[in-house]
Amino acid sequence: MLLNEIEKSPTSAFDYLERQVNDGSKSGFTDVHNTSTQTNPFYSDGYHIMKLVSKKNNIECFGIPNRDNNLFGNDESIFIHPDWLLPQNNGIISKAGKVEESLWVIPTSSSRTVHVDGSGVYIKLHYPGVIGRLNRKLGFQELISGIEITSILEEAHHNNKLPAYFGYMPESYGRLLRDGQNEIGYIIRELPETIKDYYLVPGFSLFSSDRNVPDAPQLLKQILERSNSPIEFFFEEICFKLIDIFFWCAFEEGLIPEMHSQNVVFAFNKEWKVEKIVLRDFESIDKDISIRCKLGKHTNFEEYPYKCILSDDKNYLKRHSFMYDHKLGEYLLDPLIGCAAPLLHINTIDTRRKLKNYVREVYGNTIKNFFPPDGCWYKYPNIEIDRSTNERPFISMGSALYR
């Protein structure tokens, strides 16, 4: 895709980038486990999600949607992914209520999160199975955690503590069907009015190829070529700000964000300068109870200990490394550098050293006891993850590259 195509139709371009300017996850599991072909973002440009009207009046609503609209219907229904109607999944749904065709949506890169066509509303759905290398259920703990994280960021924004360049997509409302041992929910994610007029580009789209026009130059290269100071732009507007957002979340709010390339959206102004870096998908954010206690922040999370970490935990420091070094470093900074370095005529090793020096100069004292003392960084092996246990198979990847 070319920049002038985004300029002509920013909204439809954002939908297209999600689906088609997307190389998939570096883990390699994107094509191993995904949704049905009819709903897969690589093959589908839109479909109807379904609405389940409960037989038992057992649907609960949580939070308040930011938008005053009629998208959500009455309180006796929930949105469900069409793949619930596949034969292997239909047993639970057929017993729970009546299924009707509902909103026309456009799939996003996460497959089970969909964009309601013509609106700023996104719906993250419970998926009956594995996408990538994880089971993608959305029950009460996942739903309420997103709403709680949103309330923390909303408070920071209200108190003018949020950095001006840091944006987020709030998750303020959701619904849950409880039927025996089964929980099926959805959560609403909304595009803030403050960024709707910008050119929005998912993090992965900056360095991915266009599946339909593979010869088109990567978007990051096109943007850098428009800049009067491309090297300064790359470091100051992109890399440093990504790092700053991670550490702001950690040390100002005790939140450890998962800033891989799918969870980060860049908002560019008409001159293709970065106005905001936007965080989305809050389910996987860790709530660092130890840091929040030191900051005097509340720790009364409704589904404690879901996604809560403590300094006494076995892998406490490794979890910090996993989120920073692996998710932000390997999944976003690495490919950004790989894309930009040839154009800027800069060495990858020198680029990493520059980012490492930045972290040490700005955050050196703060992070002394934040990461593993061995100086290594940690991730999981490239295997499917069992979400039924809190145990994680961390492996050392050698000396940290970005700190």
N, C-alpha and C positions, 0 to 999 in steps of 0.2 A: 504494500500500500504506500502511496505517496502522500506527503504532508498536505498537498493541495486538495486531495480527496477528503481528508479529515476536516479541512477548513470549510469545504462546501456543505458537509452534513455531519456535524460532530456527534450527534446522538446515534445515528445509524452506523457511523464509523466505529464508535465505541463498542457496539454490539458485534460488529464484524471482527474487530481486533480480538475480542474475547474468544471467538470461535476459530478464526482462521489465521491470525498472525500469532501462532501459538505452537511452539515446538514440543509441548508436553513436558511432563516432569522429568528431571534428570534421573530420577530413580528407575525409570523405564517401565513403571507399572501403569502408566496412563492407558496404554493399549492392551494391557493384560486384563484389567477389570474396569469396565465402564458401563454406562447405561445402555439400554437398547438402541439399535441403530436409529429408530424413529425419534429418539430424544437425545442422542449423542451430539454434543456441540460441534464436532468435526463434520457431521453429516446432515444435521438438521438446522434449518434457519428459523424454525418456529413450530409450535404445536400447542394443543389445548391441555392444560393440566386438569385434574379432576377435583371434584368437590364431594366429600363424603358427608352425608347428612346422617347424624347419629340416630339410632333407634332408641337409645337409652338415656338421652339427655345427660351424657357423661363427658361433655367437653368443657374445659376451663379456659378462660382468657387471662392473659397476663400482660401488664403494662398498658400503655396508651399509644396508639399510632400518632405520629407527628402530623400526618396529613388527614384532613377531614374529607373523607371520601367514602364511597359505597362499595369499594372493591371487596371487602371482607365478608359481606353477607351477614346473616344472623348468627347468633351465638351457638347454634346447634349444628354447625358444620365446620369442617377443616379442609384445607387444600391437601391433596395427596399427589404423589408422582404417578404418572400413568403406568409405570412398571409394577405397581401394586396389583394391577389387573392381570399380569402374566400368571399362567396356571400355577406355578410354584409358589406364588405369593398371595393368591386370591382368597385363601381360606380365612384369614384373619379379617380381611376387609368385608367379605360377603356376610359375615356374622355381625359386623359392627354397624352396618347401616346401608343406606341407599347411595349409589355412586352416580353423579351427574357430570357431564362435560362442563368445564368452567372457563377460566380466563385463557386468552391467547398469550403465550409467553415466548420469549427468545432464550434459549439456553446460554449459560455463561461457561467460563472455563472450568468451573468446579462441577459441571454436569447437573448436580441436583439443586443448584441455586439458579433461579430463572428470573428474567427481567419481564415485568408486566408491560407489554407493548404500549407505547404512548404515554408512559408515566415515569416517575422517578422511583418507583417501587420495585424492590427485588424480594423474592420469596425463597428462603432456604428451607428445603423440604426434607423430611425423613425419607431416606432411601432404604428399600428392603434388600440390603446386600452390601457388597464390597465395591467401592470405587477407588482406583489406585491400589493402595495396600492397606486400607482401613475399612472397617465396617462403618457405615454412615448413618447410624441411627440418630434421631433427634428426639430425645425424651425430655423429661422435666429438667434434669441437671444441665443439659446442654442449652436448653431454652433460657432458663433463669440466669445462667452465667452470662450469656450475651447481654441480657437486660441489665444485670448488675454492673458489668464493665462499662456499658453505655452510660449509666448514671454517674459513674466516677468521672468519665471524660466530660460529660455534660456539666458537672459541677466545676471542674477545672476551667472549662470554657466560660462558664457564667462568671467565675471569679477572675477572669482575664489572666489565668496562669498558663494557658495553653500557648506554646510557641506559634507565632503568626503563620509559619509555613507548614504547620501540622494540622491536617484535616482528618476527619473520620466519617464513616458511614454508620449512623446510629442504628442499633437494633433495639427498638423500643416497645415492640408488641409481638405477641405470639399466642398460639392456641395449642392445646394439648388434649388428645383423646386418651382416656384411661379405660382399659377394658380388661379386667383381670390383671394378668402379669404384663400385658402389652401397653406400651406408651407410644403414641404416634403424634408427633407435633410438627409445627412449622414456626419460623420466626421471620418477621418482616425486617428487611434492611432498606434504608432509604437514602437517596442521593440528596445531600444537603443543598439548599437553595444557594449557599455561598459558593458552590463550585459548579453549578449546573451550566454556566455560560463559558466555562473553560474547555479546552481540548483535553479530553480524558484518555489516558493511555495506560493500560495495565502494565505492570513492571515487566512481565515476560515479553510483551509485544515490542519493547524497545530493542531487544536483541534477537527476536525470533524471525524466521522467514515467513513470508506470505505463502500459504499453502496453494493458493491459486495463481500467484505471480512470483514464483521462486527467485526470479532474477531481479526483483525490485530490491533496492538497497535497504538495509535495516533502518528502522525509524531513528534510532539513536545517531547513526551516521548522518542522516539527513538533517537532524536537528543541530548536530555539532557543526556541520558545514554552513549553517545559517548564522552561527555565532561569531561575533567579532573576536572573542577570546575563548576559543573552544576548550583549551586545557583548564583554564580557570573555571569555566562554566562546569566542566565535568566534575572537578573536585569540589568546588564551593557549593554548587547548586544541587548536585546529585549525591555524591558519595558522602561528603561531610554531613549533609542534612539527614541522610538515612541513619548514619551513626548517632547523630544528635537525638533523633526521635527515639531510637532504642534506649539510650541512656536516660533521656528525660522520663520515659515511661517507667523505667526501672527505679530511678533514684528520687523522682518526685511523687510517684504514685504507687510504687511497689508492684507494678505490673510488668511482666516479662513477655513482650509481644512476639508473635511468630511472624516475622517480616520476610517471608520468602516471596518470590516474584509474583505469586498469585494473589497474595494478601495486600499488595501495595499498588496503588494507582497514582500516577503522576498527573497533576492538573497544570497544564501549560496555558499561558496567556496568548494573545494574538501575535506576539513577537516570538513565541516559542521559548519563553523563559519560564522557569518553574515558579508557579505561584504557591502551590501546596503539594505536599506529599500526603496522600490519603491512605489511612489504614482501614481495612475492612476484615470482616469475619472474626468475631471476638471469641468464639467458642473455645479456641485453642490457646488463648492467652493464659499464662500462669499468674496466679495471685500469690505474690511473695509475702507470706504472713509475717515473717521476721522483719523484713524491711518496712512493711506497713506499720508494724508495732513501733519501730524506732521513729517513724514519721508522725506517730500519733493518729494514724488513720484507722478507721473502723475495720474490723475483721469478721463481722457477723454476716458471713455469706450463707445464704439459705441452704445450699447443698454442700456445705463444708464436710469433708475435705476435697471435694471435686476440684481439680486443677489448682489446688492450694499446695504450696511448698514451704518448708520450714528449714532453718539452718541445721536442725538435728537430723534431717533426712539423709539417708545413705548417699544419694547421688545429687545432693543439693547444688553444689558448685558445678557439677557436670551438666545439670539441667540448664544452668545459665549459659555454659559454653555451647550446648546443643542449640539453644535459641539464637545466640549471637553468632558464633563461628560457623555453625552449619546452616541454619535457616537463612540468616541475613548474609553471612559471608559466602558460603559455597553456592547457595541457590539464587542470590541476587547480585552481590558485589562481584563475584567471580565472572559471571557471564557479561555483566556490564563492562568490566575491564577488558575482557576478551574481545568484545565488540569494538570498544573505543580505541584500544591501544594502537592497532595498525594505522588508523586514520590520524591519530594524534602524534604518531611516531614516538611513542613512549614505551619503555620496557615494562613488562608485567611485574617483574620483581621489584623494580624501582617504584612502580605504582603502589604495590602492596606496602612497601617500606614507607612511602609517604603517608598512607592511611594509618599505618601502625604508629608512626611518629605523631600524627595528629591525636590519636587516642591517648598516647602517653602524655602529651603536653597538656591536653584539656582534661582528661579523666584519670591520669595516672594515680593520684592519691586515692581517688574514689573507688577504683576497681581493685585495690590491693588484695582485698579479701572476698572478691566477687567471683573470681574464676579459680579453677583448680591450681594449686600451688606449683604443680609440675611444669606449668607453662604450655601444656598440650591442649589441643582442642578435641572435642568428643562428638560423636554421632552414633546412630544405630547402623548395624550392618544392613545391606540392601535386601531386606526380607520383609514379608508381611508382618504387621504389628498386631499383637493380641491385645485388644482393648479391655478384655475382661480382667486384666491384672495390672497393677501399678508398676510391676517390675519391667525394666527396660534394659536391653542388652547393649549398654554403652561400650564403644571401642575407641581407643586412643588413635588419633590421626597425626601425631607428631606435633611439632612446634606450631603455636597459633600464628596465623598469617596476618591478622588485623588488630592486634593488640600487643 
